Amino acid sequence: MDLLVSVFENNGLIVAFLVVGAMMLFSGWLSRKLTRGRLQGSAIAIMLGLALAYWGGIATGGEKGLADFAALSGLGLMGGAMLRDFAIVSTAYGVDLREIKRAGLSGGLSILLGVVVSFVVGAVIAALFGYTDAASLATIGAGAATYIVGPVTGSAVGASSEVIALSVAAGLVKSVVVMVGTPLVAPLIGLNNPKSAMAFGGLMGTTSGVAGGLAATDKRLVPYGAMTATFYTGLGCLLGPSLLYVTLRAITGG
């Protein structure tokens, strides 16, 4: 057993791919047997992964879920920012420029509208919980856009570390909700073509959530949703600590 654990620890990334692959096979089997394909195997895998990560955190008392087990430490690298961002950027190679042109003005407006609406909703919720200063409202509002925009905005406007942590939490909750909810609502909103995927990515904005949700819906749509979601993050990082923060200062008076 010690030898086996040692092999797992020394080949963490390979073990991570093996574990994720086995989970995908199991999720595909559950999809076919329990839902007759109505719920994609990827969506089931996402929910199982979240449940296992939660259990791993409780079992080890750590902060990285299953990656806190030494034998499964490779999951921390596989699920980390480096490979995640590499996977998101690589999806650009699957984009058809003709489909992008068809999105036209609606694709661009979806990004701007998505940032502003998420920011406003986050700021209003923060105000309802007693935050009144512009820095805190802007940081939490930006976190409601994505968990990347929140810390960027908070650092720029001088928000406290506690508020920045809240903004990250808000963004993570949004990411998980989008990831799990996308395959469930896709048939209801006509999310079945590149143009709608681009609009969806622009409105939701959370790149990891959109990419995961679209992968569970139709993997061919991932490049389009991830592309506009990435632009959403960039626009949020520009507007959060500048125009939107200044607007909040004018409204709150400080």
Summary of the structure (lengths in Angstrom):
residues: 254
radius of gyration: 19.6
end to end distance: 61.2
largest distance: 63.9
contacts: 895
relative contact order: 0.12
helix: 85%
strand: 0%
